[in-house]
């Protein structure tokens, strides 16, 4: 991997594991996740050097800022509730992966 890598949902269980592995391969890793804030993340969840971008994939400004210059994006952000209270939001996050 030559350029930066963005992982949406990177503060979750699978996303943080992927972030660690990709970082170990020498890539510059960015994580876009609403929980990607120092006050919310356990200190050992993401390795030093991984850049956290707190925000949602539904926030176009946050998404574009996190993606700037990235060559690879792993989309792991999801609304994982089995019965989503808002089917439109579930569709946006899990299928469209972009702001409305």
Residue pairs with C-beta under 8 A, 6 or more apart in sequence:
1 22
1 25
1 26
1 27
1 71
1 72
2 71
3 28
3 69
3 70
3 71
3 72
4 27
4 28
4 29
4 30
4 69
4 70
4 71
5 22
5 27
5 28
5 29
5 30
5 70
5 71
5 72
5 73
5 74
6 30
6 31
6 32
6 66
6 67
6 70
6 72
6 73
6 74
7 15
7 18
7 19
7 22
7 29
7 30
7 31
7 32
7 73
7 74
7 76
8 15
8 32
8 33
8 57
8 73
8 74
8 75
8 76
8 77
8 97
9 15
9 32
9 33
9 75
9 76
9 77
9 78
10 16
10 18
10 19
10 29
10 30
10 31
10 32
10 33
10 36
10 46
10 50
10 52
10 76
11 31
11 33
11 34
11 35
11 36
11 40
11 41
11 45
11 46
11 52
12 33
12 35
12 76
14 76
15 31
15 33
15 74
15 76
15 77
16 31
16 45
16 46
18 74
18 76
19 29
19 31
19 46
19 47
19 50
20 46
20 47
22 29
22 74
23 29
23 47
23 49
23 50
24 47
27 72
28 49
28 51
29 49
29 50
29 51
30 50
30 51
30 52
30 53
30 66
30 70
31 46
31 50
31 51
31 52
31 53
32 53
32 55
32 56
32 57
32 62
32 63
32 66
32 67
32 77
33 52
33 53
33 54
33 55
33 77
34 54
34 55
34 56
35 41
35 54
36 52
36 53
36 54
36 55
37 52
37 54
38 52
41 52
46 52
53 62
53 65
53 66
54 62
55 62
55 63
55 65
55 66
56 62
56 63
56 77
57 63
57 75
57 77
57 93
57 97
57 98
57 99
58 89
58 92
58 93
58 98
58 99
58 100
59 99
60 99
63 98
63 99
67 73
75 97
77 93
77 97
78 93
78 94
79 89
79 90
79 93
79 94
81 90
84 90
92 98
92 99
92 100
